[in-house]
Amino acid sequence: MKLLDYNLEKLKSKNEYLYDCINTILADQRIYDEISNKFFVIETKNGSKTIECLSGHNKIRLNSMYNPEREAQKWVINFNNISNYTSVAMFGIGNGVFYNALKEKLNLHADIFLYEPDVKLFIFCLANFDLSDILCNDKVFLYIDGINGDRFLEDMSEKINWAMLSTQLECFHPAYDKLYKEKYFKFEYELEEFRNIMIARKNTSLLYAKKFTVNALKNLRFIKESNYISELKGKIDKDVPVIIVSAGPSLDKNINILRKAEGKAFILTVDTAVKYLLANDIKFDAIVTVDGRKSLKHFNDDRCSRYPLFTVPDAKSDVLEKNHSRKIWINGTGYLQVLYEKYNLKFPKYISGGSVATAAFWISEILGVKKIILVGQDLSYDGEMAHAGKIKQNAEWKDSREIYVEGLYGGRVKTRADWLNFINWFENAVERVKGKTDVIDATEGGAKIAGTLIMPLRDAIERYCNKEFKFSEILKELPVTFDERVYTKLCNDISGIKNGLAEISKAAKKGSMSARDNIDMLKNKKYLPDKLNRNQEIMVQSQKQIQNQDIYILLDEYISADIEERLSTVGEHYDNVRDELLEKSINSKVLFDALEKAANELLPVLEDTIKHL
């Protein structure tokens, strides 16, 4: 029991939620009998220990009976160029021997995502092996099936950039694929889902990264009369429900019923639903917009400009410019977060689902209300209709296969790949808020979201919308984030970005010249080691100088399309040192050239923003 207590104490220091869940399981004394009858410690020939597991009538060992450490080292050899991997997703932890062998070869900065499919085996290992490095390592993210396993896909999607996809190692602890066959298939499926999400993000980034970065710079001008989401915590009565209005086909059925909720709920509408509400003279409280590509046609009605806007730093700047009401930043992704942290202002962790509706749900979660009511959240087709207003499916969304899911009222309804991801996100979100917030699906059509209470909108309003509520009154009493004195300082910070761009341009040019010099020497096979090393040092210093600039966080996204082709070579294996050095030098030159170009292109955008501060 000494090892169990030791490991649990280490777990508590890193992940108190997991610690509490494990302790709750351990409070049931029957768990000890179940564990002791299924798992056994076996001593190996070299004096180490392994685990023997009962699986039906079979006994399966998790390590070699002769030398587990040597077996693990041979296993790691199978992964070529392992030091170049930036992240690892591994199924099964066991006694940590395979993890230890893997970690020794990985780059120190690599993120490691460990998924343990059996909480009983995990507890057994806690009681018999020192797992302190797994439990305390800040680069290790631990998921236990039945506790926080549903966070695995979502967390990876948040922590890993699409550019890292080619340098992610996916592996499993030997024997786990047989011992937990069905769960392993599920793990593989989730990794496939993760890859699909990353590819979708990559495609979006390559197409729109430059536009989104320009948006983020332009939108700095709207900080002056704004707030950020944390300032609204505790400001809204928890008994006032949030009604999230989306633009699914079913909205046409019950849009007029929303009148009954006016002044009795916080009616939060996504940008694509605004025109339908205004066309029906439905009063609502605020708009959510997060897409940097959003068409202005959704805001053609002049009344849009009077409604408060929940938004993000890289939302379409034309949309924000057209709005004359209060703007509330829901996250500080990128430079805005760096800027706000200078003034000790911290945004809560933004759990993005990739859509404006999931953003609206997250806002509701942060506000801490007891009831969230979904309207128009179909996430499926109604015949050929994809949206309210009898809008049909866009040709660009024709999937290679037809996808069907369970309907709200039974049967099967047709969805599409991106909507399926949103369904999964909502189901995880409903589980996340369970016990604190009830989620009512009053969509009256479309796909079923597991865990929600299904109810007609009329009934939901009658049951839950019983208090008077005016969001406009709350905003009147809420001062903007920055008073005039602090805002003046903030303007100076933004103006200082010009110096940062100049430093980046200068350092990038210097780094590019050194990379070019090394490329010429390596191609001609006439090089001096000292000169190569000196150039390499200049490149490293140039990279550090660039990354030390606050504005670098925006440029990193801006150049993604320019360096995408070279990113695919990062994880490749080379036959000799010269070839590897040559490829790295070419990659560095492409990166430096892209950064110099980006700094020069963004300078006039910044200068225009500064004029409007």
Secondary structure as GFF3:
##gff-version 3
##sequence-region A 1 613
A	DSSP	alpha_helix	2	14	.	.	.	ID=ss1
A	DSSP	alpha_helix	16	26	.	.	.	ID=ss2
A	DSSP	alpha_helix	30	36	.	.	.	ID=ss3
A	DSSP	beta_strand	39	43	.	.	.	ID=ss4
A	DSSP	beta_strand	49	55	.	.	.	ID=ss5
A	DSSP	beta_strand	58	61	.	.	.	ID=ss6
A	DSSP	alpha_helix	68	77	.	.	.	ID=ss7
A	DSSP	three_ten_helix	82	84	.	.	.	ID=ss8
A	DSSP	beta_strand	87	91	.	.	.	ID=ss9
A	DSSP	alpha_helix	97	105	.	.	.	ID=ss10
A	DSSP	beta_strand	111	116	.	.	.	ID=ss11
A	DSSP	alpha_helix	119	128	.	.	.	ID=ss12
A	DSSP	alpha_helix	132	136	.	.	.	ID=ss13
A	DSSP	beta_strand	140	144	.	.	.	ID=ss14
A	DSSP	three_ten_helix	149	151	.	.	.	ID=ss15
A	DSSP	alpha_helix	152	159	.	.	.	ID=ss16
A	DSSP	three_ten_helix	162	167	.	.	.	ID=ss17
A	DSSP	beta_strand	168	172	.	.	.	ID=ss18
A	DSSP	alpha_helix	176	179	.	.	.	ID=ss19
A	DSSP	alpha_helix	181	218	.	.	.	ID=ss20
A	DSSP	three_ten_helix	219	222	.	.	.	ID=ss21
A	DSSP	beta_strand	226	228	.	.	.	ID=ss22
A	DSSP	three_ten_helix	229	232	.	.	.	ID=ss23
A	DSSP	beta_strand	242	245	.	.	.	ID=ss24
A	DSSP	alpha_helix	251	254	.	.	.	ID=ss25
A	DSSP	three_ten_helix	255	261	.	.	.	ID=ss26
A	DSSP	beta_strand	266	270	.	.	.	ID=ss27
A	DSSP	three_ten_helix	271	273	.	.	.	ID=ss28
A	DSSP	alpha_helix	274	279	.	.	.	ID=ss29
A	DSSP	beta_strand	286	289	.	.	.	ID=ss30
A	DSSP	three_ten_helix	296	299	.	.	.	ID=ss31
A	DSSP	three_ten_helix	302	306	.	.	.	ID=ss32
A	DSSP	beta_strand	309	311	.	.	.	ID=ss33
A	DSSP	alpha_helix	317	322	.	.	.	ID=ss34
A	DSSP	beta_strand	327	329	.	.	.	ID=ss35
A	DSSP	alpha_helix	335	341	.	.	.	ID=ss36
A	DSSP	alpha_helix	356	367	.	.	.	ID=ss37
A	DSSP	beta_strand	371	375	.	.	.	ID=ss38
A	DSSP	beta_strand	385	387	.	.	.	ID=ss39
A	DSSP	beta_strand	391	392	.	.	.	ID=ss40
A	DSSP	three_ten_helix	395	397	.	.	.	ID=ss41
A	DSSP	beta_strand	403	406	.	.	.	ID=ss42
A	DSSP	beta_strand	412	415	.	.	.	ID=ss43
A	DSSP	alpha_helix	417	432	.	.	.	ID=ss44
A	DSSP	beta_strand	438	441	.	.	.	ID=ss45
A	DSSP	beta_strand	453	454	.	.	.	ID=ss46
A	DSSP	alpha_helix	457	464	.	.	.	ID=ss47
A	DSSP	alpha_helix	471	477	.	.	.	ID=ss48
A	DSSP	alpha_helix	484	495	.	.	.	ID=ss49
A	DSSP	alpha_helix	497	524	.	.	.	ID=ss50
A	DSSP	alpha_helix	529	547	.	.	.	ID=ss51
A	DSSP	alpha_helix	552	558	.	.	.	ID=ss52
A	DSSP	alpha_helix	560	567	.	.	.	ID=ss53
A	DSSP	alpha_helix	577	611	.	.	.	ID=ss54
###
